[in-house]
């Protein structure tokens, strides 16, 4: 009888093991980014990881791979598909591989200021989140790298100047390809991890980046001039695979969503502050901001934008419906702001 009792207890304990393992399951989120260690972006990502670890009591932990050690963004995406990585902080280039319509937020010369960007992004977020989901990813939060400028070894004052330079193109980027084709520029396609070396050897002499990014990547040390006209505002996103996300219990899904959203908002706010500071740092370090000449008029830049947009629409990289809705949103937003009047103070 005692022997049978011991066997029954043993069977019961074995039966309970899966429940115990599930209750204390430990999930590791391997997360890659191009952001270098010590940069604004990486510091806030580290803070996010610590918060998630603490609030989950160690059940969900990040393992970060900063500085492009897992390769360029296409390399990271490939590893995510094979479950070698589960997430990443991506620029618009990587986002385009996951859900390209979202890159309407990066069309050149489309937005006048960050208020317009925030307005359009907030409008589209539910639809874009669904688009990521349908393609096998979970959008946790937005981020951005900031307004993109041309950094060069010689001053660029016109489109003709740009056409005469050895300009870097992020290899395989449809947005960059459309922009340069519309501009009549023949760029040099390279992985982002090869840019610094290529600037050093003279293979390229012109790159595009936000001020903060040019400092973080040290590209500014190889250039002397910055064109003062921003090409676009570089977007970004915090993303994990659906395969990983769907395995999480509901409380950890909620935790990852909420903290990812707030981390994205913190990244956007701090990036904007640091980009403004970076402009002053670049001036102090001897870089010269160059104003365009008359050939880069507003009408010419808008025509360039429309040619690039038309190319992206033809390939359905950005659907025409998304582009037209964006233009209508911007028109409504600008008209609404134009009608606002500062009230006259009364004595």
Secondary structure, DSSP 8 states (H G I E B T S, - for coil): -HHHHHHHHHHHHHHHHHHHHHHT--EEEEEEES--TTSHHHHHHHHHHHHHHHHTTTSEEEEEE-TTTT-SHHHHHHHHHTTS--EEEEEHHHHHHHHGGGGGGG-TT--SSHHHHHHHHHHHHHHHHHHHHHTTEEEEEEEEEEEEEEEESS---SHHHHHTS-BEEETT-HHHHHHHHHHT---EEE-GGGHHHHHHHTS-SEEEE-HHHHHHTTGGGG--EEESS--EEEEEEEEEEHHHHHHS-HHHHHHHHHHHHHHHHHHHHHHHHHHHHHHHHHHHTT-EEE---GGG-HHHHHHHHHHHHHHHHHTTSS-HHHHHHHHHHHHHHHHHHHH--------
